Amino acid sequence: MSIYDFEVTNISGKQQTLEPYKGQVMLIVNTATKCGFAPQFSGLEKLHETFHDKGLAVLGFPSSQFMNQELANNSDIAEACKLNHGVTFPLFAKIDVNGNSAHPLFKHLASEAPGTFGTKRIKWNFTKFLVDRDGKVIKRFAPADTPEKIESHIKTLLNS
């Protein structure tokens, strides 16, 4: 199964696949608006603004699995991201990223780019996955890895 075949639900509730992002570099992030890493939304937005026209898609997937640090419903999440961080990059419906109820996309990402010591578990909010233009998962970045730190990796993929 290709990464582009995974069905996701956007923040407005519409079902889709990742097919619209085929041929783009994707930075897929599990987010949480009440997390201490939430200031990274601004850095992610800056990456989106800087590199979207060059082929980068920043995709945010809210999750409440880590200390319930996400708002209760998708409309509140979208509003908080827009008002507090100026987010214009695509957001998707709240999902689980670990366990039996983990979204198949995140099971795939974690399997393709395991974490430290080969763990497939998502460690925390703002774990990031970089996917190349062919849909191959290239690298996992830790929650503490800021968008600014990831920028050079994105540039390399955009220019290859």
PyMOL commands that set and color helices and strands:
alter all, ss='L'
color gray80, all
select helices_A, chain A and resi 3-5+19-21+40-54+74-85+104-112+116-118+147-158
alter helices_A, ss='H'
color red, helices_A
select strands_A, chain A and resi 7-9+15-17+25-31+56-62+128-131+137-141
alter strands_A, ss='S'
color yellow, strands_A
deselect
rebuild
show_as cartoon
